[in-house]
Amino acid sequence: MRKQIRLMAGIAFATAAMMAVSACSDSGSESSSDADTLTVYNAQHESLTQEWADAFTAETGIEVELRNGSDTELGNQLVAEGDQSPADVFLTENSPAMTLVENAGLFAGVNQDVLDQVPSQYRPSSGAWTGIAARSTVFAYNKDQLPQDQLPKSLLDLQDPAWKDRWAASPSGADFQAIVSALLELRGEDATRQWLAAMKENVRTYKGNNTVMKAVNAGEIPGGVIYHYYWFGDQAKTGENSNNVALHYFRNQDPGAFVSVSGGGVLKSSPNQDAAQQFLKFVTGKSGQEVLQTGTSFEYTVASDVPANPELVPLADLQAPAVDPAKLNSPKVTELMTEAGLL
């Protein structure tokens, strides 16, 4: 009888111990889904994303750790890390890096309540990620060197021999490669290959859009292809690198009127799915978009009906071509630009 009592007591103790272990395990699982900290691989401007992160933390109590890098660098890193990545969220300046990660099957998709905050033209048709901001392609030109009647009517005009040594770009940057991605999607491979071959003959290369603008401002080169916000940002400061520069918008659904969508996505491997979706909802919500509207990045708002900074040309007036961000192909662009001798 005593042996039976001891056996039953032992079974009861073991059962209680198993229940305690199970409870601890369940508790650990809960805490991992209710994140205290989100890891964001950030290829957007550091200052802009820091503003988003600080405001999100103030609202939710969830800390945000930013790991900063370029579109290409972080996109390739995520593909290399696969389902072992520590990232919860990926933010970019341009769409091609997002499609690279999407095509690797690494995104969890975006909740419908987040997608509903962003008009369809500013997010991919796949719903794997969403737009969070946008920037316009422009031709920045020196007002003393190029009268308006001599400006290129199309981005494609820059392949004409008359433009040899008269325009600049930063071909190694993700910004310019996104523009080439749009050209590829809109005009096809043959036309893009031809344009890049002519670009190799005509362009003067610099590293970085700011450097291109400075060269135009100094009269080193009459014009250059950049994104709009570099000019607006400099004008909001001293204007010392842009006072001699004006912006030409190609409009007319031209490839040069391309509006590049900055993206945000949640990694499928993230253990913090709910918090990661909350972060994207915040960035695309009214508070997050007002950071763009009133801040110093001068990028376009794209969500929650928040109007852009009033200094900017309205998005609707840019007459941008319709491009599905999910179809922008960075590996093919890299191949074509390498083939042309631009990378």
N, C-alpha and C positions, 0 to 999 in steps of 0.2 A: 504493500500500500504506500509506504514511504517512497519507494522507487517510482511509483506511478505519479505521486504528487510532485516529486522532484522533476520528472520528465515533463509533466504538464507545465510546471513553472518555467522550465527551460524553453519550452515551445513558446510560451507567452512572452518571455523576455526577448527571444529571437524575433518574434512577430513585431513587438514594439520597436525593436531596433530597426527592423526593415522599414516600418512606417515612418520612423524618424528620419532615416536616410532619404526615403521617398519625399518627405515633406521638404527636406533641405534642398533636394534636387529640383522640386517644383518651384521653390522660392527662388533658387538661382536662375531658373528659366524665366520667371516673371521679371526679375531685375534686369536680365539681358535684353528683354523686349522693351522695357520701360527705360530707355537709355538715359544715363546721366551725361554722356558725352557722345556727340556725333563726330565722325572723322569725314571731313570733306576734302576730296582731291580738287583743288581749285586752280583752274586755268583762266579764270576771270581776273579783272584787276583786283589786286590785293586789298586796296583801300575800300573799294565798293563792296567786296564780299565780307570784309571785316565789319562794315556798317550793317550789312544784313545779319551777320552772325551775332553781333552785339545786341541788336534789336530783338532778334529771335530769342536769345537767352534771357533778356529782360522780360519778355512776355511769357516764356514757358518754363524757365529754370533749367533748360537743357543746354549744357555747354557745347561749343563747337570748336573743334580743333582743325585748323586749316593747314593743309600740306600743299604748298604753292608750286606751280611749275607752268610750263607752256601746254597748249592744246596737244601738240604732237607728242611731247614727252610723257604727259600723264595718260593720254589715250593709249599709247604703246605700253606703258607700264601696267595699266589695268589689264590689257590683253595678256601680257606676260604673267601677271599674278593669277589671272583666272579666278576660280572660286575660292582662292586663298587670300584674296585681297583684303586688307584691313579697312578699305574705304566703305563708307555707307552711301555717300552721295558724290556725284561727279558734276562739276560745273565747268563750262567752257566759254570762250569768247566767240567761237564759230562752230558751225554745225558738223563739218566733216569728221572731227574727232569723236563726236557723239555717234555718228553712223558707224565708225570703226568699232566702237565698243558694242553698239547694238548688233552689228553683224556677227560679232563673236558670241552673241547670245548671253551677254552678261547683265543686261538690265531686267529689273523685275516688272517694268511697266509702271505707269503713273495712275493713281486713283482718279476716278472720273470727276470727283469734285474739284480736283486740281486742274484737270484738262478743261473743265467747263469755265475756268477763269481766263483761259487764253484762246483768242480767236484762231480758227483752223489754219489761217495762212501763216501763223507764227509758231506752229508746232508740226512735227512730222505726222504723216497720215497713219503711221504704225501705232502711235500712242505709247511707244516704248520710253519716250522722254518728252520733255516739254520745252518750249521757248521761255526764256526768262528776261530777255532784253534784245535789242537789235541795233545794228549800225549800218549806215549807208555808204556805198562806194561813191567816191567823188574824184574829180580831176582838179587837183590844187595847182593853180597857175600864178606866175608872177605878173602882176598887173601892168608893170612897165615893159614887159617883154612880149606878152601875148594879148593883143586886142581881142575883144569878144567875138568878132567876126572870123577870127582865125582858130577858134577853139574846135577840138574834134567833136563832130556830131554824134559819133558812136565810139565805144571802146575799140571796136574793130578797125577804126580809122588809124589807130596807132601802129598798125602793121605796114602802113604806107611808107616807102623810103623817105618821103618828105619829113617824117618824124625822127629820122636818124639823129641820135645824140640830142634830142629835144624833149625827152620825157624820161622820168625816173620811176623806180619801184624797188620794193624790198622782196625779191622772189623767195628768199629763204624763210620768210615769216609765214605763220599760219594764216594771217589776215589775207595776204595776197593769194595764197594757195586756195583759200575759200572762194575768192573771186574767180579763179581759174576753174574751180569745181562747178561754179554756176555756168560759166561759159561752156564747159563740157556738157552739162545737162541740157542747156538751151540750144546749142549749135552742133553738138556731136563731136566725135573724135577727130574726124578729118579736118574740120574747120579749126578745132582747138590746136591740133598739131601744127597747122599752117600758121596760125596766129603766134604760137610760141616760137616757131622758127624765125618769124619776122621780128618778134620781140628781142630775140637774142642779138639780132643785127642792130636794132634801133635803141634799145634801152640802156640807160646808165644805172647800174645797180648800187644800192646803198643797203645798209643793215638797219632796219627799223623804219616805221612810218614817220616818226618824229624827225629822223635824220633826213628823210626825203623832203619833208616840209621845210626844214631849215635850209637845205640846199636850194630849194625853189625860192625861199625868202631872200637868200643871199645873192640870187642871180646866177648861181652856178649852172642851173638848168631851168628851162622855161616852165616846165610843168611836171606833175607826177601823179600817180594813182595811189590814193590812200583811203582811209576811212575818215568820215566827217569829223569825229569828235576830237581828233588831234588839234584841229584848227580852233574849235570852240574852247577847248581846255586852255590853249595858250592865250587866246583872246581874253579869257576870264582872269588871267594873271597879268602879265606885263605886255603881252603881244609882241615881245622882242623877236620871236621866231616866226611870226605870222603876219605882221602888219603890212608886208608887201604882197601878201598872198590873198587870192579870192578863190572861192569854190565854185566849180562848174558841175551841175547835176545833169547827167545824160538824159534821164527821163525816157518816155516813149517805149517802155518795156525793153529797153536796150540791155544787153548783158552788163553794161557799165552802170546801170541803175539798180543793180543787184543789192538787196537788203539782206545782210547776213544775220541769221538768228543765233543768239547765244543760247546754249542749252543747259538743262539740268535733268539729271536722272538718278534713280535709286538703284544701287547694285543688288542683284539677286542674292548674292552671298551675304548681304548685311544681316546681322542678327537684330538690327534695330529698325525694322521695316516701318513701324508706326511713326516713330520719331522722324525718320528720314522723309516720309510722306508729309508730315507736319511742316518740315523745313521748306519743302518745295511749295507747299500751300501758302506758307508765309511769304516767300520770295515773290510768288505770282499774285499774292493778295494785295489789297489796297495799301497796307503799311509798307510792304516790300517795294512796291512799284513807286510809292512816293519818295523812297530813297533815291530812285533814279530821277524822278521829276525835279527834286529840289537839291540834289547833290552835285558833285563836281565832276562826275564821270561823263556827262553830256551824251550818254547813250539813250536810245529810245525806249520808252515804256511800251509793253506789248500786252498787258493784261489788266483785268479788273476795271476797265474803262477809265483808267488814270491817264490823263493827257500828258504828253511829253513836255519837257522843259520848253517854255514859250520862245526861247531863243532859237530853237531848231525849226527847220522847214518841216511842216507836218508830214507824217508818213504818207498820208493819202495823196499829197501833192508830188511825191517822188516818182509816181507812175512806174513802180518797180515791176519787173517781170515776175510771173508766178513760178515759184520753184518749190517743190516739195523737199524740205530739209532732209528727209529720210533717203533721198536719192543722190546726195552729194558724195562723191567718191574720192576720198583722199589717197588711197593707194594708187589708183589709176593716174591721178594728177601728178603724184610724185614720180611715177614712171615716165609720163609724158614730158615733165619739166626736166628730168634727168636726161632723157633722150635729146632734148633741145639744148642741153648744156647750160641750163639755168640753175641747176642744183649740183 
